[in-house]
């Protein structure tokens, strides 16, 4: 058994808090959790650290905490800082490659270690960032066992 992370966009915390929690991941639908969402096994804290450390040059110990939107016995919804997705929209191929390499060399951290896997993940997040921006949404993550 593991934890599932479903990243999605919503216009605000109130909307994100109304995520349908009784459904399994494959049943989630609606505007907030439709085709624009992403499933991954990467924790939101790790994702935030990966982007901010690799792209923005923020030291690992200065990565801001996530905001808890809902804590329920069966699930949680957290909000990621916009500083996690905004920097991804404007960077090119070289910056994504450099960020992947930087993250793969950061000591004492969780998440993927292979630079190519990080590179692929950052590209997925780059697409996600563009979709969020176009919809005027903020990034959230639904977490459940």
WOQUIJO-V432298 format. One record per backbone hydrogen bond with DSSP energy under -0.5 kcal/mol. CO is the residue of the C=O (numbers start at 0). NH is the residue of the N-H. E is the energy in kcal/mol with one decimal. If there is no record, write none. Layout:
CO;NH;E + CO;NH;E
//
This chain:
3;143;-1.8 + 4;6;-0.6 + 4;39;-2.1 + 5;141;-2.9 + 6;37;-2.4 + 7;139;-2.9 + 9;137;-2.8 + 11;15;-2.1 + 12;16;-2.2 + 13;17;-0.7 + 14;17;-1.0 + 15;18;-1.3 + 18;20;-0.7 + 23;26;-1.9 + 23;27;-0.7 + 24;27;-1.0 + 28;32;-0.6 + 30;33;-0.8 + 31;8;-0.7 + 33;36;-1.8 + 37;6;-3.2 + 39;4;-1.4 + 42;46;-2.4 + 43;47;-2.6 + 44;48;-2.2 + 45;49;-2.7 + 46;50;-2.1 + 47;51;-2.5 + 48;52;-2.6 + 49;53;-1.9 + 50;54;-2.6 + 50;55;-1.2 + 51;57;-2.7 + 58;61;-2.3 + 59;62;-1.3 + 65;67;-0.6 + 66;68;-0.5 + 66;78;-3.3 + 69;76;-2.3 + 71;74;-0.6 + 74;71;-2.7 + 75;142;-3.1 + 76;68;-3.0 + 76;69;-1.8 + 77;140;-2.5 + 78;66;-2.1 + 80;83;-2.3 + 80;84;-0.6 + 81;84;-0.6 + 81;85;-2.8 + 84;87;-0.8 + 84;88;-0.7 + 85;88;-1.2 + 85;89;-0.6 + 87;90;-0.6 + 91;95;-2.0 + 92;96;-2.4 + 93;97;-2.7 + 94;98;-2.6 + 95;99;-2.2 + 96;100;-2.1 + 97;101;-2.9 + 98;102;-2.7 + 99;103;-2.0 + 100;104;-0.8 + 101;104;-1.2 + 101;105;-0.7 + 102;105;-0.9 + 113;117;-2.2 + 114;118;-2.4 + 115;119;-2.4 + 116;120;-2.3 + 117;121;-2.8 + 118;122;-1.8 + 119;123;-2.0 + 120;124;-2.3 + 121;125;-2.0 + 122;126;-2.1 + 123;127;-2.2 + 124;128;-2.6 + 125;129;-1.9 + 126;130;-2.2 + 127;131;-2.5 + 128;132;-2.4 + 129;133;-2.6 + 130;134;-1.7 + 131;135;-0.9 + 131;136;-2.6 + 132;135;-0.8 + 137;9;-1.7 + 138;79;-2.1 + 139;7;-2.4 + 140;77;-2.5 + 140;142;-0.5 + 141;5;-2.6 + 142;75;-2.1 + 143;3;-3.1
//
